[in-house]
């Protein structure tokens, strides 16, 4: 029985990614539909290739299962399916051709171990554990046994659900939707549990976004416990035995901490509820994070190596050869002249060489009878297999060598090894920018280790995940090694599909969903492994420059890039647009083109200054790296100005809270401080002088200058003090005068507290007023602007008691500054 032939995570369902009615019905179908006859190649212990004949292992849907589907449809539980969003291809009812592992017990094999597991599952709760862990090495048939157990207990109406993990298959290799998928199956298998699941979701709106443990408790454990108290379930468990959950390939799950948390919480649940009629059957390889949590008195352990019978392998090999001899004309011709083939001696030697691994047996058989190898015959290849080292590495290397000299071989194999979801042949071709026939030409010779579907739009998958391990371990694969630096090339190829005009092809959808992962895997490499690489792009900086160059002429490109490089908190596209001075639709258009490095705009979030990774921010803010795309720290000034405008408008017009106003309120000061710290005084004064007033926002323009120069002058940070104090003071007072003159009702902003200036003013007077000189023209301008302030105060009747408000912006203060000018003029300035 083979363990897990190929990863087909993407499948046609993942490509669509919709919630259509068809999709929902498909989900129900996957849980309840009848499984029809499979050919030997799909009903064996591992994939065998094109073998004639069929196995009539039809597993019809039970009446209870049919009733469950009717219940869901009649009571509106389809709404629950839409809400829970279960993974449609994670159960034992999935299409195994497109969603591996594609393995089932070969007829007449694994009888003993299946009998032992069934006896455990049927036994009374008083004398046995709630959990059984079946473990074993790669390819020994764990998944096929899990499938057999799931089908057997489904026929007995005692299967709660099943989940078959598989690496690099999106959600099926994560714990993200594990609980909701089991909950949906629970509702279908045990209708009495459905109301409790629905009640939990309604009572806790955030439950579906909460932790794995919270979801398992509220959606699986507690609903089953509540339903088990009902009459029908109680009678079933007493008369027939406990119910069962089947979990296969737990080692294939990438979320190791969640796996440990799941095991611990499951055992805790059973310890608190020792008589609950539920058992869990788990299969996996021996991994430390699993073994350390399952090896205790609450779990029954079964080592599959103790149940790998030579007779099972012999039955498998004998049946496969008999089927091949009936259809292969070359073998038929050989037998007519030389007698039976293979001889009993050769067959026995092959069985002994295989040992107990069904996946090795399957792979060797497919290699021997490979119909695409025109250079030799099955009779020639059989002796070679007997010289292969036990295990798959030699077979993998020998098979790959058949295509190694073909064009694009290295790119195709490296892509195949490093993809996060499998792609169809047309997807491979589009992603790599080559023709479909060139992909087929390479892969067709590798069918002993790769499953190629009958159509170009179904995903190409590995017969076993050990092939990925082989290709990504240099000490094992040698010249076939897929270096992790190749992730950069895949990121580049993904970026070519991000122009926003391509149809929703498999490759385009893949590039949208996995650009960030390729970047993350490349960034994690040691610097010495990051390049320069022999192919374009040689480095990550080269890729960034290449992508930015393609879209540099888009409207608002510079403002948008500068904004997302310098923002200091997560913001939405609407906020990005507002801070960049553009419409949201314009920002979305640019980001759609740049989503290979800035993220998918449909998510409506961009992390602070990192886009997909902080390396992009580093690139943009270091001039020696980014060149023409350098984002100057002076742009903090523009961001501070725009934040100030949002704040002022919000306060004056009492605009309701929004994410835009929140960011502006919290980060206006941050951008101004960054501007002061990273720019020279000359740049600061130049920017203030060149600050363009926004349309119909003269008040905002004047107030911004006053409110930011004021603490610059009178603040307590000595590192950011201006040297040209009189110019800055003149600009500050002039801005206040203009603000007072331009606003008919300055009370509305005078009552807001913005800065406590008293200590700074005293220090300023002591340091500058009596110890420095001022030019005649500057003194005259200061006197003029102070007079304008006084006039505005009198005309607008602002000389009254300060407004006692918790929002006081600043208090009117009178500071006497005696200015010793060149012309001997002494004057008093009254500064508010």
C-alpha positions in Angstrom: 0.0 0.0 0.0 1.7 3.2 -1.1 1.9 6.1 1.2 1.4 9.3 -0.8 2.1 9.7 -4.4 1.9 13.3 -5.6 1.2 16.7 -4.2 -1.8 18.1 -6.1 -2.7 20.8 -3.8 -3.8 23.5 -6.2 -6.3 21.5 -8.2 -9.0 23.0 -10.2 -10.9 24.0 -7.1 -8.1 26.2 -5.7 -7.7 28.0 -9.0 -11.2 29.3 -8.9 -11.3 30.3 -5.3 -15.0 31.3 -5.5 -18.0 30.7 -3.2 -20.4 30.0 -6.0 -23.3 27.7 -5.7 -21.5 25.1 -7.8 -18.6 25.3 -5.4 -20.8 24.7 -2.4 -22.6 21.8 -4.0 -19.1 20.4 -4.9 -18.1 20.6 -1.2 -21.2 18.6 -0.2 -20.5 16.2 -3.0 -17.0 15.6 -1.8 -18.2 14.6 1.6 -21.1 12.4 0.5 -20.8 11.4 -3.1 -20.5 7.8 -4.3 -16.9 6.7 -5.2 -16.9 4.8 -8.4 -14.6 2.2 -9.8 -11.0 3.1 -10.1 -8.4 1.6 -12.4 -5.5 -0.3 -10.8 -3.3 2.8 -11.3 -5.5 4.8 -9.0 -6.7 2.0 -6.6 -3.4 0.5 -5.8 -1.0 1.0 -2.9 0.7 3.7 -5.0 0.3 4.9 -8.6 1.3 2.2 -11.1 0.9 3.8 -14.5 -1.3 2.6 -17.4 -2.4 -0.9 -16.4 -5.5 -2.5 -18.0 -8.3 -3.9 -15.9 -10.3 -2.4 -13.1 -10.9 -3.2 -9.4 -14.6 -3.2 -8.5 -14.1 -1.5 -5.1 -17.2 0.5 -5.2 -18.0 2.2 -1.9 -21.6 3.5 -2.2 -22.8 6.3 -0.1 -24.6 5.0 3.0 -28.2 5.9 3.7 -27.2 7.9 6.7 -24.8 9.9 4.6 -27.5 10.6 2.0 -29.8 11.6 4.8 -27.1 14.0 6.1 -26.9 15.7 2.8 -30.7 16.1 2.7 -30.6 17.5 6.2 -28.1 20.1 5.2 -30.1 21.1 2.2 -33.5 21.2 3.9 -32.5 22.9 7.1 -30.3 25.6 5.5 -27.0 24.0 6.6 -25.6 24.9 3.2 -25.3 28.4 4.8 -23.2 26.8 7.5 -20.9 25.4 4.8 -20.6 28.8 3.2 -19.8 30.3 6.6 -17.2 27.6 7.7 -15.6 27.4 4.2 -14.3 23.8 4.6 -11.5 22.6 2.3 -13.3 20.6 -0.4 -10.5 18.2 -1.2 -9.2 17.3 2.3 -11.4 14.3 3.1 -11.2 10.7 2.0 -13.8 11.5 -0.6 -11.6 13.8 -2.6 -10.6 13.1 -6.1 -7.3 11.4 -5.5 -6.1 11.8 -9.0 -5.9 15.6 -8.6 -5.6 15.7 -4.8 -2.9 13.3 -3.5 -2.1 11.1 -1.8 -3.4 8.8 -4.5 -3.1 5.6 -2.6 -5.5 2.8 -1.6 -4.9 -0.7 -0.2 -4.2 -3.3 -2.9 -6.7 -6.1 -2.8 -5.6 -8.9 -0.4 -3.0 -6.8 1.4 -2.8 -5.1 4.8 -5.5 -7.4 6.2 -3.9 -7.8 9.6 -3.2 -4.2 10.4 -6.6 -3.1 9.3 -8.2 -5.8 11.4 -6.2 -4.5 14.4 -7.2 -0.9 13.9 -10.9 -1.8 13.5 -10.8 -3.9 16.6 -9.4 -1.0 18.5 -12.0 1.4 17.2 -14.8 -1.1 18.0 -13.6 -1.9 21.5 -15.3 -0.5 24.6 -14.0 2.8 26.0 -13.4 1.1 29.3 -10.5 -1.0 28.0 -8.8 1.0 25.3 -7.4 4.5 24.4 -9.2 7.2 22.5 -6.3 7.8 20.2 -4.3 5.4 18.0 -1.1 6.6 16.3 0.1 4.5 13.3 3.6 5.6 12.3 6.1 4.4 9.8 8.7 5.4 7.3 8.2 7.0 3.9 6.1 5.0 1.5 5.1 2.1 3.8 1.4 2.7 3.1 0.0 4.8 6.0 -2.3 6.9 3.7 -3.7 3.8 2.0 -4.6 2.3 5.4 -6.1 5.6 6.6 -8.3 5.6 3.4 -9.4 2.0 4.1 -10.3 2.8 7.7 -12.3 5.9 6.7 -14.3 4.0 4.0 -15.0 1.1 6.4 -16.3 3.4 9.1 -18.3 5.5 6.7 -20.0 2.3 5.6 -20.8 1.7 9.3 -22.2 5.2 9.7 -19.7 5.9 12.4 -17.2 8.2 10.6 -17.3 11.8 12.0 -14.8 13.1 9.4 -11.4 12.7 7.9 -8.5 15.1 7.0 -5.6 14.1 4.7 -2.7 16.5 5.1 -0.3 16.9 2.1 2.7 19.1 1.9 2.8 22.1 -0.4 -1.0 22.0 -1.1 -2.0 25.3 0.3 -4.6 24.9 3.0 -4.2 21.1 3.2 -0.6 21.6 4.5 -1.8 24.1 7.2 -4.0 24.1 10.2 -5.7 27.2 9.2 -9.0 25.5 8.1 -8.5 22.2 9.8 -11.1 22.8 12.5 -13.8 24.3 10.2 -13.4 21.5 7.7 -13.9 18.8 10.4 -16.8 20.8 11.8 -18.5 20.9 8.4 -18.0 17.1 8.1 -19.3 16.6 11.6 -22.5 18.5 10.8 -23.0 16.4 7.7 -22.3 13.0 9.4 -24.2 13.8 12.7 -27.1 16.2 12.0 -27.7 16.5 15.8 -24.4 18.4 16.1 -25.2 21.0 13.4 -27.3 23.3 15.7 -24.5 23.4 18.3 -22.0 24.4 15.6 -24.3 27.1 14.3 -24.9 28.4 17.8 -21.2 28.6 18.5 -20.6 30.6 15.4 -23.5 33.0 16.1 -22.5 33.5 19.7 -18.9 34.3 19.0 -18.6 36.5 15.8 -14.8 36.3 16.0 -14.6 32.5 16.4 -13.7 31.8 12.8 -10.7 34.1 13.2 -9.6 32.8 16.6 -7.0 30.2 17.5 -7.0 26.6 16.3 -7.7 25.4 19.9 -10.7 27.7 20.3 -12.2 26.5 17.0 -11.6 22.8 17.8 -13.3 23.1 21.1 -16.3 25.2 20.0 -16.9 23.7 16.6 -15.9 20.0 17.0 -15.4 18.8 20.6 -18.3 20.6 22.3 -20.8 20.0 19.5 -20.0 16.3 19.4 -20.2 16.0 23.1 -23.6 17.7 23.1 -24.9 15.6 20.3 -23.6 12.4 21.8 -26.1 12.8 24.7 -29.0 12.5 22.2 -30.8 9.2 21.9 -29.8 8.1 18.4 -26.0 8.7 18.9 -26.2 7.1 22.4 -27.8 4.0 21.0 -25.4 3.8 18.1 -22.3 4.0 20.3 -23.7 1.5 22.8 -24.7 -1.0 20.2 -22.1 -0.6 17.5 -19.2 1.3 19.1 -17.6 4.7 19.2 -17.4 7.2 16.3 -14.2 7.9 14.6 -12.1 10.8 13.1 -9.3 9.9 10.7 -6.3 12.2 10.4 -3.7 11.2 7.8 -0.2 12.6 7.2 0.0 14.8 10.3 3.7 15.2 9.6 2.8 16.8 6.3 1.3 19.8 8.2 3.7 22.8 8.1 2.3 24.5 11.3 4.3 22.5 13.8 3.3 24.5 16.9 -0.4 24.2 16.0 0.1 20.4 15.5 1.5 20.2 19.0 -1.3 22.3 20.4 -3.9 20.2 18.6 -2.5 17.0 20.1 -2.2 18.4 23.6 -5.8 19.8 23.6 -7.2 16.6 22.1 -5.7 14.5 24.9 -6.8 17.0 27.5 -10.4 16.8 26.1 -10.4 13.0 26.3 -8.9 13.0 29.8 -11.8 15.3 30.9 -14.3 13.1 29.0 -13.2 9.5 29.4 -16.5 8.0 28.3 -17.2 10.2 25.3 -17.9 7.8 22.3 -15.2 9.2 20.0 -11.9 8.0 18.8 -9.2 9.5 16.7 -6.9 7.6 14.3 -3.8 9.4 13.3 -1.0 8.4 10.8 2.3 10.1 10.3 6.0 9.7 10.0 8.0 9.8 13.2 8.7 13.5 13.7 9.9 14.8 17.0 7.2 17.4 17.4 4.6 14.7 17.0 6.3 11.8 18.8 7.1 13.9 21.9 3.4 14.6 22.4 1.8 11.4 21.3 4.0 8.9 23.1 2.1 8.7 26.4 -0.3 6.4 28.2 -3.3 8.0 26.5 -2.3 6.9 23.0 -2.0 3.4 21.5 1.1 3.2 19.3 1.4 1.0 16.2 4.6 0.8 14.2 3.6 -0.1 10.6 7.0 -1.7 10.0 5.9 -4.5 12.2 3.0 -5.2 9.9 4.8 -4.9 6.5 4.4 -8.4 5.2 6.5 -9.8 2.4 3.4 -11.6 1.2 1.7 -8.3 0.7 4.6 -7.0 -1.5 4.6 -10.3 -3.4 0.9 -10.1 -4.1 1.3 -6.5 -5.3 4.2 -7.2 -7.6 2.7 -10.4 -9.0 -0.7 -8.7 -9.7 1.0 -5.8 -11.4 3.2 -7.9 -13.7 0.2 -10.1 -14.6 -1.8 -7.0 -15.7 1.1 -5.6 -17.7 1.8 -8.9 -19.5 -1.7 -8.9 -20.8 -1.4 -5.5 -22.5 2.2 -5.0 -23.4 3.0 -6.3 -26.9 6.8 -6.2 -26.3 6.5 -8.4 -23.2 4.0 -10.7 -25.1 6.5 -11.2 -27.9 9.3 -11.9 -25.4 7.3 -14.5 -23.6 6.3 -16.3 -26.8 10.0 -16.8 -27.6 11.7 -17.1 -24.2 9.0 -18.3 -21.8 7.4 -16.6 -18.8 8.7 -13.3 -17.6 9.7 -12.3 -15.0 11.0 -15.6 -13.8 10.1 -16.7 -10.3 13.7 -16.2 -9.2 13.8 -12.6 -10.6 10.4 -11.8 -9.1 11.4 -13.1 -5.7 14.7 -11.2 -5.8 12.8 -8.0 -6.7 10.4 -8.6 -3.8 13.3 -9.1 -1.4 15.0 -6.0 -2.8 11.9 -3.8 -2.2 11.5 -4.7 1.4 8.3 -3.4 2.9 7.9 -0.1 1.0 4.9 0.0 -1.3 5.9 3.4 -2.7 9.3 1.9 -3.6 7.6 -1.1 -5.2 5.3 1.2 -7.2 8.1 3.4 -8.4 10.3 0.4 -9.4 7.4 -1.2 -11.3 6.6 2.0 -13.2 10.3 2.4 -14.0 10.5 -1.2 -15.3 7.4 -1.0 -17.6 7.8 2.7 -18.5 6.2 3.0 -22.0 8.1 6.2 -22.8 11.6 4.7 -22.6 12.3 3.7 -26.2 16.0 3.0 -25.5 15.4 -0.2 -23.6 12.8 -2.8 -22.8 11.2 -3.9 -19.5 13.4 -7.0 -19.7 16.5 -4.9 -19.9 15.4 -2.6 -17.0 14.5 -5.3 -14.5 18.1 -6.3 -13.8 19.0 -2.6 -13.3 16.4 -2.2 -10.6 18.0 -5.1 -8.6 21.2 -3.1 -8.5 19.6 0.1 -7.2 20.1 1.0 -3.6 17.1 0.3 -1.4 15.2 3.6 -1.2 14.3 6.0 -3.9 17.3 8.2 -4.5 18.9 6.0 -7.1 15.6 5.6 -8.9 15.0 9.3 -8.8 18.5 10.1 -10.2 18.3 7.5 -12.9 14.8 8.7 -14.0 15.7 12.4 -14.0 18.8 11.7 -16.1 16.6 10.7 -19.0 15.6 14.4 -19.5 18.6 16.2 -18.2 19.9 17.2 -21.6 16.6 18.6 -22.9 16.0 22.4 -23.1 14.7 24.1 -20.0 15.2 20.9 -17.9 16.8 22.7 -15.0 14.2 25.4 -14.9 11.3 23.0 -15.1 12.6 20.6 -12.4 13.6 23.4 -10.0 10.2 25.1 -10.5 8.5 21.7 -9.9 10.5 21.3 -6.7 10.0 24.8 -5.3 6.4 25.6 -6.2 4.0 26.1 -3.2 1.1 24.7 -5.2 1.2 22.3 -8.2 0.5 23.8 -11.6 -0.9 22.3 -14.8 1.4 22.0 -17.8 0.0 25.2 -19.3 0.7 26.9 -16.0 4.3 25.7 -16.0 4.7 27.0 -19.5 3.1 30.4 -18.8 5.1 30.9 -15.6 8.4 30.1 -17.2 7.6 31.8 -20.5 8.1 28.7 -22.6 5.8 26.5 -24.8 3.6 23.8 -23.3 5.2 21.2 -25.6 8.6 22.0 -24.1 7.3 21.2 -20.6 5.7 18.0 -21.8 8.9 16.9 -23.6 10.8 17.1 -20.3 8.1 15.6 -18.0 6.9 12.8 -20.2 10.2 10.9 -19.6 9.7 11.2 -15.8 6.3 9.4 -15.4 7.9 6.8 -13.1 8.2 9.5 -10.4 5.8 12.2 -11.6 2.1 12.0 -12.3 1.0 13.7 -15.5 -2.8 14.0 -15.8 -4.5 13.3 -19.1 -5.2 16.9 -19.8 -3.0 20.0 -19.7 -5.3 21.9 -17.3 -5.0 19.5 -14.4 -2.0 19.9 -12.0 1.2 17.9 -12.5 2.1 16.2 -9.2 4.8 14.1 -7.5 4.1 10.5 -6.9 5.5 11.0 -3.5 6.7 14.0 -1.5 10.1 12.4 -1.0 10.9 13.5 -4.5 10.8 17.1 -3.3 13.1 16.2 -0.4 15.5 14.6 -2.9 15.5 17.6 -5.2 16.0 20.2 -2.4 18.9 18.3 -0.6 22.1 18.8 -2.5 24.0 15.9 -0.9 21.3 13.6 -2.3 20.4 15.0 -5.7 23.8 16.3 -6.9 23.4 17.8 -10.4 19.6 17.7 -10.1 19.6 19.9 -7.0 17.0 22.8 -7.0 18.9 25.6 -5.2 16.8 27.7 -2.8 18.2 30.8 -4.6 15.9 29.8 -7.5 13.1 31.3 -5.5 14.4 34.7 -6.8 13.9 33.6 -10.4 10.4 32.3 -9.6 9.6 35.7 -8.0 10.8 37.4 -11.2 8.7 35.1 -13.3 5.7 35.8 -11.1 6.2 39.5 -11.5 5.8 39.2 -15.2 2.2 38.1 -14.7 1.3 41.1 -12.6 0.4 43.7 -15.2 -3.3 43.6 -14.3 -4.4 42.7 -17.8 -3.9 38.9 -17.9 -6.8 36.6 -17.5 -7.2 34.6 -14.4 -5.0 31.7 -15.5 -3.5 29.1 -13.2 -0.1 30.8 -13.4 -1.5 34.3 -12.9 -3.5 33.2 -9.8 -0.4 31.4 -8.5 1.8 34.4 -8.9 -0.7 36.6 -7.0 -1.0 34.1 -4.1 2.7 33.1 -3.7 5.0 36.0 -4.7 5.4 36.8 -1.0 6.4 33.3 -0.1 9.1 33.1 -2.8 10.5 36.4 -1.6 10.5 35.3 2.0 12.3 32.0 1.2 14.9 33.9 -0.7 15.4 36.5 2.0 16.0 33.8 4.6 19.1 32.6 2.8 22.5 33.5 3.9 23.9 36.5 2.1 26.5 34.3 0.3 23.6 32.3 -1.2 21.7 35.3 -2.4 24.0 36.1 -5.3 25.0 37.3 -7.6 23.3 34.5 -9.4 24.2 33.2 -12.9 20.8 34.1 -14.4 18.7 37.2 -14.4 18.0 38.7 -12.0 21.4 38.3 -10.5 20.4 39.9 -7.2 17.2 41.0 -5.4 18.1 44.7 -6.0 18.3 44.0 -9.7 14.8 42.5 -9.6 13.4 45.5 -7.6 14.9 47.9 -10.1 13.6 45.9 -13.0 10.0 45.8 -11.7 10.0 49.5 -10.7 11.4 50.5 -14.1 8.4 48.9 -15.9 5.9 51.0 -14.1 7.8 54.3 -13.3 5.7 56.3 -15.8 2.4 55.4 -14.2 0.5 58.5 -12.7 1.5 59.2 -9.1 4.1 56.5 -9.2 6.8 58.5 -7.3 4.4 59.7 -4.6 3.0 56.3 -4.1 6.4 54.6 -3.8 7.6 57.3 -1.4 4.5 57.0 0.8 4.6 53.2 1.2 8.4 53.3 1.8 8.0 55.7 4.7 4.7 54.9 6.4 5.1 53.8 9.9 2.0 51.7 10.5 -0.3 49.3 8.5 -2.6 51.3 6.2 -5.3 50.6 3.7 -5.3 51.5 0.0 -7.7 54.4 0.8 -5.2 55.7 3.4 -2.3 55.2 1.0 -4.2 57.2 -1.6 -5.1 60.0 0.8 -1.5 60.3 2.0 -0.2 60.2 -1.6 -2.6 62.8 -2.8 -4.6 60.7 -5.3 -7.8 58.8 -5.7 -8.1 55.3 -4.3 -8.8 53.9 -7.8 -5.5 55.5 -9.0 -3.6 54.0 -6.1 -5.1 50.6 -6.6 -4.1 50.7 -10.3 -0.5 51.3 -9.5 -0.4 48.8 -6.7 -2.0 46.1 -8.9 0.9 46.5 -11.3 3.4 46.4 -8.5 1.8 43.7 -6.4 4.7 41.3 -7.0 6.6 43.4 -4.5 3.9 45.4 -2.7 1.3 42.8 -2.0 -2.1 42.2 -3.4 -4.3 45.4 -3.3 -7.4 43.2 -2.8 -6.3 42.6 0.7 -6.7 46.3 1.4 -3.7 46.3 3.7 0.0 47.2 3.3 2.4 46.5 6.2 4.4 49.4 7.5 7.0 50.3 5.0 7.8 46.6 4.2 5.4 45.7 1.3 6.2 42.0 1.0 9.4 42.3 2.9 11.4 45.1 4.7 14.1 44.5 2.1 12.1 46.7 -0.4 12.0 49.6 2.1 15.8 49.1 2.6 16.3 49.2 -1.1 14.2 52.4 -1.6 15.7 54.3 1.2 19.4 53.6 0.5 20.5 55.7 -2.5 23.5 53.6 -3.4 21.1 50.7 -4.0 18.0 52.2 -5.5 19.5 55.0 -7.6 16.7 56.7 -9.6 14.1 55.1 -7.3 15.6 56.5 -4.1 13.0 57.8 -1.6 14.5 60.9 0.1 13.8 61.3 3.9 12.7 64.8 3.0 9.4 63.2 1.8 8.5 62.8 5.5 7.8 66.5 5.3 5.0 66.0 2.7 3.5 63.1 4.7 3.5 65.3 7.8 1.8 68.1 5.9 -0.9 65.8 4.5 -1.5 64.2 7.9 -1.9 67.7 9.4 -4.4 68.6 6.7 -6.5 65.5 7.6 -6.3 66.3 11.3 -7.3 69.9 10.9 -10.2 69.2 8.6 -11.4 66.5 10.9 -11.3 68.7 14.0 -12.8 71.8 12.3 -15.6 70.0 10.5 -16.2 67.3 13.1 -15.6 64.5 10.6 -16.3 61.0 12.1 -13.4 58.7 12.9 -11.8 56.7 10.1 -8.6 54.8 9.6 -7.3 57.8 7.6 -7.9 60.2 10.5 -6.4 57.7 13.0 -3.2 57.3 11.1 -2.9 61.1 10.6 -3.5 61.9 14.2 -1.0 59.3 15.5 1.8 59.8 13.0 1.8 63.5 11.9 4.3 64.3 14.6 6.4 61.2 13.7 6.9 62.2 10.1 7.8 65.8 11.2 10.4 64.5 13.7 11.8 62.1 11.1 12.1 65.0 8.7 14.0 67.1 11.2 16.3 64.3 12.2 17.3 63.2 8.7 17.6 66.5 6.9 19.9 69.6 7.1 18.5 72.9 8.3 18.9 74.3 4.8 16.7 71.5 3.4 14.1 72.1 6.2 13.9 75.8 5.5 13.8 75.3 1.8 10.9 72.8 2.1 9.0 75.2 4.3 9.5 78.0 1.8 8.4 75.8 -1.1 5.5 74.2 0.7 2.6 74.6 -1.8 -0.8 75.4 -0.2 -3.4 72.8 -1.1 -6.4 74.1 -3.0 -8.8 76.0 -0.7 -6.6 75.2 2.3 -4.7 78.4 3.0 -5.5 78.1 6.7 -4.0 74.6 6.8 -0.9 75.9 5.0 -0.3 78.7 7.4 -1.1 76.8 10.5 1.1 73.9 9.5 4.1 76.2 9.3 3.3 77.9 12.6 2.6 74.8 14.6 5.6 72.9 13.4 8.2 75.8 13.5 7.0 76.8 17.0 8.1 73.6 18.8 11.2 73.5 16.6 12.2 76.9 18.0 11.0 76.4 21.6 11.1 72.7 22.0 13.4 70.9 24.4 15.3 68.8 21.9 18.8 70.4 21.5 19.6 68.2 18.5 16.9 69.7 16.3 17.2 73.4 17.1 17.5 75.8 14.1 20.6 77.8 13.7 18.9 80.6 11.8 16.7 81.4 14.7 15.5 84.8 13.6 14.5 83.6 10.2 12.6 80.7 11.8 11.0 83.0 14.3 10.0 85.4 11.6 8.5 82.6 9.5 6.6 81.3 12.6 5.1 84.7 13.5 4.2 85.5 9.9 2.4 82.1 9.6 0.4 82.8 12.7 -0.5 86.3 11.4 -1.7 84.8 8.1 -3.6 82.1 9.8 -5.5 84.6 12.0 -6.2 86.9 9.0 -7.4 84.1 6.7 -9.9 82.5 9.2 -13.0 84.4 10.2 -13.4 82.2 13.2 -10.0 81.3 14.7 -11.6 80.3 18.0 -12.2 76.8 16.6 -8.5 76.0 16.4 -7.2 78.3 19.2 -8.9 76.2 21.8 -6.9 73.1 20.8 -3.7 72.2 22.8 -0.8 71.4 20.5 2.3 72.2 22.5 3.4 73.4 25.9 5.9 76.1 25.0 6.5 77.8 28.3 9.9 76.2 29.2 11.1 76.5 25.7 10.2 80.2 25.4 12.1 81.0 28.7 15.1 79.2 27.3 14.8 80.9 24.0 14.7 84.4 25.6 17.7 83.6 27.8 19.8 82.3 24.9 18.9 84.6 22.0 17.0 87.7 22.9 19.6 89.4 25.0 22.7 87.8 23.4 22.2 87.9 19.7 21.6 90.7 17.2 19.0 90.9 14.5 19.2 92.7 11.1 17.2 95.9 10.7 15.0 94.3 8.0 14.2 91.3 10.1 13.3 93.4 13.0 11.0 95.5 10.9 9.3 92.4 9.5 8.9 91.0 13.0 7.3 94.2 14.2 5.0 94.3 11.2 3.8 90.8 11.7 3.4 91.2 15.5 1.2 94.2 14.7 -0.8 92.1 12.3 -1.4 89.6 15.0 -2.5 92.3 17.5 -4.9 93.8 14.9 -6.4 90.4 14.2 -6.8 89.7 18.0 -8.6 93.0 18.5 -10.8 92.8 15.4 -11.9 89.2 16.1 -12.4 89.9 19.8 -10.0 87.2 20.9 -8.7 89.0 24.0 -10.8 87.2 26.5 -10.3 84.5 29.2 -8.7 81.3 27.8 -11.3 78.7 26.8 -11.3 76.0 29.4 -11.4 72.9 27.2 -9.9 69.6 27.4 -9.0 70.1 23.8 -7.1 73.4 24.4 -4.6 73.6 21.6 -2.5 76.3 23.2 -2.7 79.1 25.7 -2.3 82.7 24.7 1.0 83.7 26.2 2.6 87.2 26.2 6.4 87.1 25.9 8.4 90.2 26.0 11.3 90.0 23.6 13.6 93.0 23.7 15.4 93.0 20.4 18.7 94.9 20.2 18.8 95.7 16.6 21.7 97.1 14.5 19.7 100.3 14.2 19.4 100.6 18.0 15.7 100.0 17.7 14.1 98.3 20.7 10.7 96.8 20.4 8.4 94.4 22.2 6.9 91.4 20.5 3.7 90.0 21.9 3.7 86.4 20.8 0.7 84.2 21.5 
